[in-house]
Amino acid sequence: MSLDAVIFLISAVVAVFGATMMIAQRNPVLSVLYLILSLVAQAVLYVQLGALFLGAVLIIVYSGAILVLFLFVIMLLNLRGSEDLGEGSGPMSKFSKYILAILFVVELILVVRTG
């Protein structure tokens, strides 16, 4: 099996999984995040077909702008009612947040230095 077939199969499975989970979610924020996952997998398929511009437009315009606006509107309207945001109060969740923040800052520094 060639590398192109493997990339196609993985991105097709991820796209179908993201679309299915987008419909199955009751939480609108998670639904938007699964839609972004599905669109990114579809962009990989377009790039693999040679439509680089269409893949870039799908990422930049849809995932980068429109769906982020959807996410902000959903969060501002608070459509979930009395549900909380699901933030864990345990020490591991706070620890993992600090580790992720440090990793993102290190990654940003490395990108700025090499660019």
C-alpha positions, 0 to 999 in steps of 0.5 A: 500500500502506498503512502498516498493511500495510507494518507487518504485512508487516515484523513477519510476516517478522521473526516467521517469521524469528525462529521459523525461526532459533530452531529452526535454531540449535545454540547455545541462547543464540542460540535464546533470543534469536531467540525473543525477537525472534519474540515482539516481532514477534508483539507488534507484530502484536497491537498493530496488531490493537488488542489492546494489553494482549495485546501488552504482556503478551507483551513484559513477561511472556514476553520480559521475565521467562520468556525471561530466566530461560531465558537465565540457566538456559542460561548457568548450566548451560553446555549448550554444553560446551567451546565458548567464548562467542565473544568476540572478542579483536581490538581492534575488538571491544573498541572496539565494546564501549566505544562501545556502553557509552558510547551506552547511558549517554548514552541512560540520561542522556537518558531520566532527564532527559526523564522 
